Amino acid sequence: MLEVEHLACLKGDRLLFRDLALRLQAGELLRVAGANGVGKTSLLRLVTGLALPEAGDIRWSARCIRREREAFHRELLYLGHAPAINDLLSPLENLRFACAAAGDELSAAACVQALERIGLADQLDLPARVLSQGQRRRVGLARLFLSARRKLWVLDEPFTALDVKAVADLAQALTEHCAAGGMVMLTTHQDAPFAVPPRVLDVGAYAC
């Protein structure tokens, strides 16, 4: 379980929010909502340990993530808003590099299968610089199909630049992860066809 208590976020000299609390349990999908600039992405970065809170506690399985950083990150998949891919590498090369950097040594065949599932069967070996914005986004999202063992998925605007079919496929993948006992925390400005509506956390309710 992910537990957040009395969390405060300082960005520059501005306090974005304070006293934010949440609990995310196995099987749950949580949508982080709020107006632009309220601190949604900042919250995701705090929860993943990529930034430090001004105040508050973040625990994974009842342990502080700062003290159990490596163990926590072994169970975490974080995909930020930017695609984070190398334009000179192909989708297959980018995916294999991203998996290896995260400590997941996977075969080329597994990576090909993930890229095919996300809709990039015809772009496997093209340089990423020629891909559309939606295709670039899919390269990163292919990691979802290789990360079932990572219980907590934290995703920043995963539906950006995707077409209707890709949005539906991704929503199904997130639903399946939760059904298997995983957890998903995401931000999105788009409506997605989730089988069960996600629980919503409005960061604006904690804004300063």
Phi, psi and chi 1 to 4 in degrees:
 res  aa     phi    psi   chi1   chi2   chi3   chi4
   1 MET       -  141.8  179.5  169.3   66.2      -
   2 LEU   -98.2  127.2  177.4   70.1      -      -
   3 GLU  -126.6  131.2  -60.6  173.2  -80.7      -
   4 VAL  -127.5  129.5  173.8      -      -      -
   5 GLU  -136.2  135.7  -67.6 -177.0  -13.3      -
   6 HIS    52.7   39.2  -53.2  -61.6      -      -
   7 LEU   -79.3  134.5 -161.7   67.2      -      -
   8 ALA  -128.0  142.1      -      -      -      -
   9 CYS  -125.9  123.6  176.7      -      -      -
  10 LEU  -108.7  126.4 -174.0   68.7      -      -
  11 LYS  -122.2  109.6 -170.8  171.9 -176.5  179.8
  12 GLY    66.7 -123.3      -      -      -      -
  13 ASP  -107.0   15.8   58.5   -3.6      -      -
  14 ARG  -112.3  128.4  178.9 -170.7  169.5 -157.5
  15 LEU   -85.2  112.3 -167.4   63.2      -      -
  16 LEU   -75.4  -48.1  -65.7  179.9      -      -
  17 PHE  -152.9  163.7   55.0   77.7      -      -
  18 ARG  -150.5  161.1   63.8 -176.0  175.1 -170.3
  19 ASP    57.0   29.2  -70.0  -31.4      -      -
  20 LEU   -76.9  136.7 -173.6  147.7      -      -
  21 ALA  -135.8  143.6      -      -      -      -
  22 LEU  -158.2  156.3   70.7   88.8      -      -
  23 ARG  -135.5  132.1  -80.9  172.2  173.4   74.0
  24 LEU  -125.8  122.0 -172.4   61.9      -      -
  25 GLN  -112.4  168.1  -58.1 -173.0   63.8      -
  26 ALA   -53.9  133.6      -      -      -      -
  27 GLY    90.3   -3.0      -      -      -      -
  28 GLU   -98.2  145.8  -73.5 -168.3  -47.4      -
  29 LEU  -120.1  120.8 -167.0  158.0      -      -
  30 LEU  -115.1  124.6  176.5   69.3      -      -
  31 ARG   -98.3  123.4  178.2 -172.0  172.9 -162.8
  32 VAL   -89.5  117.8  178.0      -      -      -
  33 ALA  -117.4  167.8      -      -      -      -
  34 GLY   144.7  163.3      -      -      -      -
  35 ALA   -67.2  160.4      -      -      -      -
  36 ASN   -57.2  135.3  -71.5  -21.0      -      -
  37 GLY    86.3   -0.9      -      -      -      -
  38 VAL   -78.4  -20.3   76.5      -      -      -
  39 GLY   120.0   22.9      -      -      -      -
  40 LYS   -64.8  -51.8  -61.5 -173.1  -61.9  -65.3
  41 THR   -64.4  -37.9  -66.9      -      -      -
  42 SER   -60.3  -39.3  -64.9      -      -      -
  43 LEU   -62.8  -43.4  173.3   58.9      -      -
  44 LEU   -61.4  -41.0  -62.1 -167.2      -      -
  45 ARG   -66.4  -35.4  -70.4  178.6   58.9   80.6
  46 LEU   -66.7  -44.8  -66.9  175.4      -      -
  47 VAL   -63.7  -33.1  164.0      -      -      -
  48 THR   -85.9   -5.3   56.5      -      -      -
  49 GLY    84.2    9.1      -      -      -      -
  50 LEU   -80.8  -13.5  -65.5  175.9      -      -
  51 ALA  -142.4  158.2      -      -      -      -
  52 LEU  -103.1  138.2  -64.2  176.5      -      -
  53 PRO   -75.1  155.4   29.5  -35.7      -      -
  54 GLU   -70.6  -32.6 -178.9   67.8   10.0      -
  55 ALA  -158.7  162.7      -      -      -      -
  56 GLY   105.9  174.0      -      -      -      -
  57 ASP  -125.4  142.1  -63.6  -49.4      -      -
  58 ILE  -126.6  121.1  -55.7  169.9      -      -
  59 ARG  -125.8  142.8  -64.6 -173.5  -65.3  -86.6
  60 TRP  -121.4  122.4  174.4 -107.6      -      -
  61 SER    52.8   42.5  -61.4      -      -      -
  62 ALA    70.6   11.6      -      -      -      -
  63 ARG  -119.8  139.6  -62.7  178.4  178.9  178.7
  64 CYS   -61.2  129.4  175.0      -      -      -
  65 ILE   -67.4  -23.8   64.4  169.3      -      -
  66 ARG   -72.4  -29.2  -81.0  179.1  -76.0  179.8
  67 ARG   -88.1  -22.6  -62.9 -165.6 -172.1   99.2
  68 GLU  -120.8   43.4  -58.8  -72.6  -18.6      -
  69 ARG   -56.9  -49.9 -175.5 -179.5  179.8   87.9
  70 GLU   -65.7  -43.7  -70.0 -172.8   10.0      -
  71 ALA   -63.3  -40.9      -      -      -      -
  72 PHE   -63.8  -45.8  173.6   55.2      -      -
  73 HIS   -68.2  -22.3  -78.2 -179.5      -      -
  74 ARG   -69.2  -20.3  -77.2 -164.9  -64.9  -90.6
  75 GLU  -108.4    9.5  -61.8 -165.5   83.1      -
  76 LEU  -116.7  138.5  167.4   71.1      -      -
  77 LEU  -123.0  120.5  173.2   66.0      -      -
  78 TYR  -118.7  126.2  171.9   63.8      -      -
  79 LEU  -121.4  114.9  -63.9 -179.3      -      -
  80 GLY   -78.5 -178.8      -      -      -      -
  81 HIS   -68.1  -36.9 -174.2  -91.8      -      -
  82 ALA   -79.7  146.6      -      -      -      -
  83 PRO   -61.5  -31.9  -22.9   32.8      -      -
  84 ALA    57.0   51.7      -      -      -      -
  85 ILE  -125.5  157.8   61.1  176.2      -      -
  86 ASN   -90.9  121.3 -172.3  -40.9      -      -
  87 ASP   -63.0  -22.6  -77.2  -14.7      -      -
  88 LEU   -84.3  -15.8  -60.5  179.1      -      -
  89 LEU   -98.7  157.2  -59.7 -179.6      -      -
  90 SER   -78.7  166.2   68.8      -      -      -
  91 PRO   -54.7  -41.2  -30.9   38.0      -      -
  92 LEU   -65.3  -43.8 -179.8   55.7      -      -
  93 GLU   -65.6  -42.0  -69.2  167.8  -28.4      -
  94 ASN   -61.1  -44.3  -92.0  -69.3      -      -
  95 LEU   -66.4  -43.6 -177.9   56.8      -      -
  96 ARG   -64.3  -38.6  -65.1 -162.2   72.7 -174.7
  97 PHE   -65.7  -44.8  178.0   82.2      -      -
  98 ALA   -62.4  -41.3      -      -      -      -
  99 CYS   -66.2  -43.8  -69.7      -      -      -
 100 ALA   -64.5  -40.2      -      -      -      -
 101 ALA   -63.3  -29.9      -      -      -      -
 102 ALA   -87.2    0.5      -      -      -      -
 103 GLY    88.7   13.2      -      -      -      -
 104 ASP  -105.0  101.4  -63.2  -34.2      -      -
 105 GLU   -86.3  102.4  -64.5  -64.9  -21.6      -
 106 LEU  -118.7  152.1  -62.5  162.3      -      -
 107 SER   -72.5  159.1   68.0      -      -      -
 108 ALA   -61.4  -36.2      -      -      -      -
 109 ALA   -63.2  -40.5      -      -      -      -
 110 ALA   -65.4  -39.4      -      -      -      -
 111 CYS   -68.0  -39.5  -69.2      -      -      -
 112 VAL   -61.1  -44.2  167.1      -      -      -
 113 GLN   -61.2  -40.6 -174.1  176.1   24.9      -
 114 ALA   -65.9  -41.1      -      -      -      -
 115 LEU   -68.2  -36.6  -70.7  165.4      -      -
 116 GLU   -65.5  -40.5  -70.5  175.7  -18.3      -
 117 ARG   -65.0  -32.8 -177.5  173.5  175.7 -176.1
 118 ILE   -85.4   -1.9 -157.6   71.1      -      -
 119 GLY    97.9   25.9      -      -      -      -
 120 LEU  -118.4   30.3  -67.7  173.9      -      -
 121 ALA   -60.4  -32.4      -      -      -      -
 122 ASP   -92.3   -0.2  -64.1  -30.8      -      -
 123 GLN  -120.8   14.6  -68.2   81.9   25.9      -
 124 LEU   -54.3  -41.1  -68.0  176.9      -      -
 125 ASP  -110.9    9.5  -61.6  -45.6      -      -
 126 LEU   -79.4  148.9  -64.3  177.8      -      -
 127 PRO   -65.8  140.9   21.3  -31.5      -      -
 128 ALA   -61.0  -23.1      -      -      -      -
 129 ARG   -65.4  -19.6   66.6  174.0 -179.7  -88.3
 130 VAL   -94.4   -1.2  -53.9      -      -      -
 131 LEU   -79.8  153.3  -58.9 -179.5      -      -
 132 SER   -72.8  168.7   69.6      -      -      -
 133 GLN   -60.4  -41.2 -169.4   64.3   26.5      -
 134 GLY   -65.5  -38.8      -      -      -      -
 135 GLN   -67.2  -38.4  -70.9  169.8  -25.2      -
 136 ARG   -62.7  -39.2  -69.2  165.3   60.7   85.3
 137 ARG   -63.8  -38.4 -173.1   64.2  173.6  161.3
 138 ARG   -65.9  -30.1  -67.3 -178.0 -165.2 -149.4
 139 VAL   -58.0  -47.0  174.8      -      -      -
 140 GLY   -67.4  -40.6      -      -      -      -
 141 LEU   -66.8  -21.1  -69.3  171.0      -      -
 142 ALA   -59.4  -23.4      -      -      -      -
 143 ARG   -61.8  -25.1  -76.9 -166.4   62.5 -161.1
 144 LEU   -59.0  -35.8  -62.8  176.2      -      -
 145 PHE   -80.7   -0.7  -56.8  117.8      -      -
 146 LEU  -118.4    8.0  -59.2  168.5      -      -
 147 SER  -127.0   31.1  -58.1      -      -      -
 148 ALA   -60.4  -30.3      -      -      -      -
 149 ARG   -72.8  -17.2   70.7  177.3 -177.5   83.9
 150 ARG   -85.1  114.4  -64.3  179.6 -178.1  -91.9
 151 LYS   -69.9  -38.0  -65.7 -179.4 -179.0  178.1
 152 LEU  -106.4  119.0  175.6   60.8      -      -
 153 TRP  -106.7  123.7  -69.4   -0.9      -      -
 154 VAL  -117.6  116.6  179.0      -      -      -
 155 LEU  -128.3  126.6  -46.3  174.2      -      -
 156 ASP  -101.4  108.7 -164.4   -1.6      -      -
 157 GLU    51.9   56.4  -63.7  -69.5  -15.6      -
 158 PRO   -67.6  -20.7   27.0  -36.5      -      -
 159 PHE   -89.8   -1.9  -60.2  105.6      -      -
 160 THR   -58.3  131.4  -62.3      -      -      -
 161 ALA    70.6    9.9      -      -      -      -
 162 LEU   -92.6  147.8  -61.4 -176.8      -      -
 163 ASP   -80.1  176.2   58.9   30.2      -      -
 164 VAL   -59.8  -43.2  173.3      -      -      -
 165 LYS   -65.3  -42.4 -177.4 -179.3 -176.7  -54.1
 166 ALA   -64.9  -37.0      -      -      -      -
 167 VAL   -61.9  -44.6  167.7      -      -      -
 168 ALA   -63.9  -42.6      -      -      -      -
 169 ASP   -63.7  -41.6  -70.5  -15.0      -      -
 170 LEU   -67.5  -41.8  177.8   55.5      -      -
 171 ALA   -59.2  -39.1      -      -      -      -
 172 GLN   -65.8  -41.1 -179.1  178.8   -8.6      -
 173 ALA   -62.9  -39.7      -      -      -      -
 174 LEU   -68.2  -39.9  -59.1 -175.1      -      -
 175 THR   -62.5  -42.1  -60.7      -      -      -
 176 GLU   -65.2  -37.6  -70.4  173.7   -5.9      -
 177 HIS   -63.1  -43.3 -178.6   63.4      -      -
 178 CYS   -66.7  -39.7  -69.3      -      -      -
 179 ALA   -62.8  -26.6      -      -      -      -
 180 ALA   -88.3    6.9      -      -      -      -
 181 GLY   101.1    4.4      -      -      -      -
 182 GLY   -83.1  179.5      -      -      -      -
 183 MET  -132.8  144.0  -69.1  162.9  -96.5      -
 184 VAL  -131.6  131.8  176.1      -      -      -
 185 MET  -126.1  123.6 -178.1  176.6 -179.2      -
 186 LEU  -145.0  159.6   61.8   82.4      -      -
 187 THR  -112.1  146.3   65.1      -      -      -
 188 THR  -164.5  143.3 -179.4      -      -      -
 189 HIS   -99.4    0.7  -74.4   93.0      -      -
 190 GLN  -108.3  150.7  -61.7  173.4 -119.8      -
 191 ASP   -81.4  133.7  -69.9  -32.3      -      -
 192 ALA  -125.1  145.8      -      -      -      -
 193 PRO   -80.6   67.1   31.7  -36.2      -      -
 194 PHE   -72.6  140.6  -68.2  112.6      -      -
 195 ALA   -62.5  -37.2      -      -      -      -
 196 VAL  -123.5  125.5  178.0      -      -      -
 197 PRO   -56.1  135.4  -23.9   34.1      -      -
 198 PRO   -70.4  154.8   25.3  -33.9      -      -
 199 ARG   -70.9  145.7 -174.9  159.5   59.3   88.7
 200 VAL  -116.2  132.6  176.9      -      -      -
 201 LEU  -113.9  116.3  171.0   70.5      -      -
 202 ASP   -92.0  106.0 -176.3    1.1      -      -
 203 VAL   -63.9  -28.6  179.3      -      -      -
 204 GLY   -59.3  -23.3      -      -      -      -
 205 ALA   -68.8  -16.5      -      -      -      -
 206 TYR  -112.1    8.3  -57.6   89.3      -      -
 207 ALA   -66.2  149.1      -      -      -      -
 208 CYS   -95.7      -  -62.7      -      -      -
